[in-house]
Amino acid sequence: MKFARRIASAVFGPAPVSRDRALGMSERLAAVTSLTSSLEYLSQRRQMRKGGLNDWDIVKDVQAESTPLVRRLLNTVSGPGTTTALHIARAAVAAGMLLPGDSRLRGAGSLFLGATSALLYPRHRYGTDGSDQVAILVQTATGAARLVPSPQAKDALLWYVALQANLSYLISGWVKLLGEPWRDASALGGVMRTRTYGHEGMYRWTQEHPKAARLLTHGVLALECLFPLAYARGGLLARPFIASAAAFHLANGYFMGLGRFVTAFTSMHPTVAYTSAPRSHPAVAGRDDRALPTALALLAAMVAAGAGTAVQRRLRTTEGWHTSRFLTTRHGNELQYEVLSNGDGERPVMVFAAGMVSTSEHFAWITERLAKETEYGVVTYARAGYAGSRYRSGAPFRLSESVDDLVDLVNGAVAAHREVILVGHSLGGEIARRAALRLGDRVHGVVYLDSSHPGELNRSTQQSDTAEKLRGSLTQMAWFLRLGTGVLMARPEWVEALPVAYRKKAFAQYADVRMWEAGRREWDAVEADFRSFSGELERIEGAHGLVVSAQQTVDRDPEQLLMHKELADAHQGGRTATVVIEGAGHDTVLTQSRFAHQVADRVIAFFDGLPGAGTAHGRGAPAAGSAAGPAAGPSAGKEAA
């Protein structure tokens, strides 16, 4: 019994270290990280030469949008000679930091290592990792703690590192938990079989001992998700949590080759040990813990600000434009749509259907051009659950429901005597194709913009492999946004590429959970529908068909080009054409103005019957003239009649 108690007392309980000892251990472990890092870079100087992995003449392009001062500073330190000299100096300083002592010069040494790590980080874009970022954080904080005279300030800086450690484990764990591979324990084997981070022996072990591998995987999840429990009951669990985390990083260093992670992440552990010990313990007597409630107050303020931002974005998303109209479909869904142009009452109306997890604003370059320069009517809409459209159907969602909604929109928003041209991107192209079969003679033509094909998951290995990951990605994004992380999101490049007047609205939708929930709902139905498809496409009689492919799509997967040709061949009795837009990607074919204007040129030429409308496997024409300037949002129109 006494022996068991001795074991329990050795395993459980706080791991008290004094302020000075915690500071010294953290700065030395971080110094080992910097020493290892610089020696690695010095041994691989060839990568900095012309044509190397970190050739600055190439890597510096990433900094193109930085300020001139930052670019000049980086250019100054990024010459091979200067970079080498800095690494030699870092190695010398880091080695000196390993010597005994506690003088304030150690603070200057840590700050030097942290500052040079940050300065060289862009220089070694390929080869840096999370260990460098952790080292910068620890060295900046411990360096400042060495230099400030106030014990309270030292404690605040040590609390800062400890809280960062807790956040790093906590967030990493919960992000993993949202991923199905970690929940079903396949992640460990999946990582171990990769060439970059894998280990053949460990991979075989996971396959030969699945129960043990599952236990280990879930143990890692528990360690990370529950790491803050190290502070519970006076640090009762501090020792097992810190020891387990250290063992985890040692395993990563051995099996995954992440050697710098061992010293980088364990450099935060002494601060956890210091801050988790009860204040009654002699080793931490006088510790100032005001940093913790201050951090919690700041977190609460950030949560409140994030909630306010989320509400604003939701309102911007659901209110639509000042010209928005609404229509209720047979399924009870309420669709928001815009009439950008009435056009000539005798000409067809173009109705645009967006892709999955996409917005009607994606079409802005094309629709603005068509509205201003042609006599076609132009209508865009958001499917149920997107933007201001409401998903109200109580039945299990099927793809046919979105097809019904589009048919109802055409019949309800477009005058009965006018024909329509259905324009769909990605999944919107497949919805448009099926709607054309329902609408019959009302359809003048269909434009497929890098469209989906119902057989793609069965015929394309690339599409099938991507499909397996897509559900997890959609689920994760939805969870992240529900947790309020949308406030941390930066505008993606595709938003910045849209006409200025559309950017806020598009980004509000992108950062709102509704779009991702709608995408997840659609993807479940799409995958089931596409997996069950076999045979040939149904024939569309009388309607013209224009198929526009993005070059990057068909280059990566030639099967897509064959399927796109089948979309055109399905049109019987009408004119057809296929065209590839050179250089365009699946999304940039819409969002980049130079590609979008080529698409608009092709659409106009095809339906107006002008020369150069395109023949099978033709190439995109250059954009006509300068980019059309964005309006202040969708143009107002009384009715598409």
Helices and strands as residue ranges (DSSP letters): H 2-11, H 19-43, G 45-48, H 56-59, G 60-63, H 68-77, H 80-97, H 105-120, H 130-147, H 151-178, H 180-183, H 187-192, H 200-208, H 210-225, G 227-234, H 238-255, H 259-266, H 269-276, G 282-284, H 291-319, E 325-328, E 334-341, E 349-353, G 360-363, H 364-373, E 377-382, H 399-413, E 420-425, H 427-439, G 440-442, E 443-449, H 456-459, H 461-482, G 485-488, H 493-497, H 500-510, H 513-531, E 540-541, E 544-550, H 551-556, H 558-569, E 571-572, E 576-581, H 588-591, H 593-608, E 618-619
